[in-house]
Amino acid sequence: MPRALLPCLALLGLLLTTTPASAHAHLQSSLPANGARLAESPTTLTLGFSESARLTALSLRHEGKALPLALDPDAKAAARIVVPLPALSPGLYEVEWRVIAADDGHVTHGSFSFTVGR
């Protein structure tokens, strides 16, 4: 085999064995956590992502009714997003979120729930 061909084959092998990085912002944690049962109303909702992301949508529902949340439209992308919550009455709460990854613009979304005072 010609010597000039060896570096090309080595580079080809490296390219074929390298996997592309996944660049989606995945929810890694939340406070309250999914399925949490809280004795008192939380004052904030914290979302922890695998990479910096910008929150584009967030809804909080209680017994089918949407509760207003104050979102900062000028907030910078971050891996940890904290949103103030109003005083929550007892019951089940459903959270739906959507973010855009800061590095590549991929959109991810999800939902979880928690209970207050029951």
Contacts in CASP RR format, 6 or more apart in sequence:
PFRMAT RR
TARGET T0000
AUTHOR 0000-0000-0000
METHOD contacts of the structure
MODEL  1
MPRALLPCLALLGLLLTTTPASAHAHLQSSLPANGARLAESPTTLTLGFS
ESARLTALSLRHEGKALPLALDPDAKAAARIVVPLPALSPGLYEVEWRVI
AADDGHVTHGSFSFTVGR
23 51 0 8 1.000
23 101 0 8 1.000
23 103 0 8 1.000
23 104 0 8 1.000
23 106 0 8 1.000
24 50 0 8 1.000
24 101 0 8 1.000
24 106 0 8 1.000
24 108 0 8 1.000
25 49 0 8 1.000
25 50 0 8 1.000
25 51 0 8 1.000
25 52 0 8 1.000
25 53 0 8 1.000
25 99 0 8 1.000
25 100 0 8 1.000
25 101 0 8 1.000
25 102 0 8 1.000
25 106 0 8 1.000
25 108 0 8 1.000
26 49 0 8 1.000
26 50 0 8 1.000
26 108 0 8 1.000
27 47 0 8 1.000
27 48 0 8 1.000
27 49 0 8 1.000
27 50 0 8 1.000
27 97 0 8 1.000
27 108 0 8 1.000
27 110 0 8 1.000
27 112 0 8 1.000
28 48 0 8 1.000
28 49 0 8 1.000
28 50 0 8 1.000
29 46 0 8 1.000
29 47 0 8 1.000
29 48 0 8 1.000
30 45 0 8 1.000
30 46 0 8 1.000
30 47 0 8 1.000
30 48 0 8 1.000
30 95 0 8 1.000
30 112 0 8 1.000
31 42 0 8 1.000
31 44 0 8 1.000
31 45 0 8 1.000
31 46 0 8 1.000
32 38 0 8 1.000
32 42 0 8 1.000
32 45 0 8 1.000
32 114 0 8 1.000
33 112 0 8 1.000
33 114 0 8 1.000
34 112 0 8 1.000
34 113 0 8 1.000
34 114 0 8 1.000
35 112 0 8 1.000
35 113 0 8 1.000
35 114 0 8 1.000
35 115 0 8 1.000
36 114 0 8 1.000
36 115 0 8 1.000
37 114 0 8 1.000
37 115 0 8 1.000
37 117 0 8 1.000
37 118 0 8 1.000
38 114 0 8 1.000
38 115 0 8 1.000
38 116 0 8 1.000
38 117 0 8 1.000
39 117 0 8 1.000
40 116 0 8 1.000
40 117 0 8 1.000
41 85 0 8 1.000
41 87 0 8 1.000
41 88 0 8 1.000
41 89 0 8 1.000
41 116 0 8 1.000
42 85 0 8 1.000
42 88 0 8 1.000
42 116 0 8 1.000
43 84 0 8 1.000
43 85 0 8 1.000
44 82 0 8 1.000
44 83 0 8 1.000
44 84 0 8 1.000
44 85 0 8 1.000
45 58 0 8 1.000
45 60 0 8 1.000
45 82 0 8 1.000
45 83 0 8 1.000
45 85 0 8 1.000
45 95 0 8 1.000
46 80 0 8 1.000
46 81 0 8 1.000
46 82 0 8 1.000
46 83 0 8 1.000
47 55 0 8 1.000
47 80 0 8 1.000
47 81 0 8 1.000
47 82 0 8 1.000
47 83 0 8 1.000
47 97 0 8 1.000
47 99 0 8 1.000
48 79 0 8 1.000
48 80 0 8 1.000
48 81 0 8 1.000
49 79 0 8 1.000
49 80 0 8 1.000
49 81 0 8 1.000
49 99 0 8 1.000
50 79 0 8 1.000
51 79 0 8 1.000
51 101 0 8 1.000
51 102 0 8 1.000
51 103 0 8 1.000
52 77 0 8 1.000
52 78 0 8 1.000
52 79 0 8 1.000
52 101 0 8 1.000
52 102 0 8 1.000
52 103 0 8 1.000
53 77 0 8 1.000
53 78 0 8 1.000
53 79 0 8 1.000
53 81 0 8 1.000
53 99 0 8 1.000
53 100 0 8 1.000
53 101 0 8 1.000
53 102 0 8 1.000
53 108 0 8 1.000
54 75 0 8 1.000
54 76 0 8 1.000
54 77 0 8 1.000
54 99 0 8 1.000
54 100 0 8 1.000
54 102 0 8 1.000
55 71 0 8 1.000
55 75 0 8 1.000
55 81 0 8 1.000
55 83 0 8 1.000
55 97 0 8 1.000
55 98 0 8 1.000
55 99 0 8 1.000
56 98 0 8 1.000
56 99 0 8 1.000
56 100 0 8 1.000
56 107 0 8 1.000
57 96 0 8 1.000
57 97 0 8 1.000
57 98 0 8 1.000
57 109 0 8 1.000
58 69 0 8 1.000
58 71 0 8 1.000
58 83 0 8 1.000
58 95 0 8 1.000
58 96 0 8 1.000
58 97 0 8 1.000
58 98 0 8 1.000
59 66 0 8 1.000
59 69 0 8 1.000
59 95 0 8 1.000
59 96 0 8 1.000
59 97 0 8 1.000
60 66 0 8 1.000
60 67 0 8 1.000
60 69 0 8 1.000
60 85 0 8 1.000
60 93 0 8 1.000
60 94 0 8 1.000
60 95 0 8 1.000
61 67 0 8 1.000
61 93 0 8 1.000
61 94 0 8 1.000
61 96 0 8 1.000
62 88 0 8 1.000
62 89 0 8 1.000
62 91 0 8 1.000
62 92 0 8 1.000
62 93 0 8 1.000
62 94 0 8 1.000
63 91 0 8 1.000
63 92 0 8 1.000
64 94 0 8 1.000
67 86 0 8 1.000
67 88 0 8 1.000
68 86 0 8 1.000
69 83 0 8 1.000
69 84 0 8 1.000
69 85 0 8 1.000
69 86 0 8 1.000
70 83 0 8 1.000
70 84 0 8 1.000
71 83 0 8 1.000
75 81 0 8 1.000
77 100 0 8 1.000
77 102 0 8 1.000
81 99 0 8 1.000
88 116 0 8 1.000
89 116 0 8 1.000
90 116 0 8 1.000
90 117 0 8 1.000
90 118 0 8 1.000
91 115 0 8 1.000
91 116 0 8 1.000
91 117 0 8 1.000
91 118 0 8 1.000
92 113 0 8 1.000
92 114 0 8 1.000
92 115 0 8 1.000
92 118 0 8 1.000
93 113 0 8 1.000
93 114 0 8 1.000
93 115 0 8 1.000
93 116 0 8 1.000
94 111 0 8 1.000
94 112 0 8 1.000
94 113 0 8 1.000
95 111 0 8 1.000
95 112 0 8 1.000
95 113 0 8 1.000
95 114 0 8 1.000
96 109 0 8 1.000
96 110 0 8 1.000
96 111 0 8 1.000
97 109 0 8 1.000
97 110 0 8 1.000
97 111 0 8 1.000
98 107 0 8 1.000
98 108 0 8 1.000
98 109 0 8 1.000
98 110 0 8 1.000
99 107 0 8 1.000
99 108 0 8 1.000
99 109 0 8 1.000
100 106 0 8 1.000
100 107 0 8 1.000
101 107 0 8 1.000
101 108 0 8 1.000
END
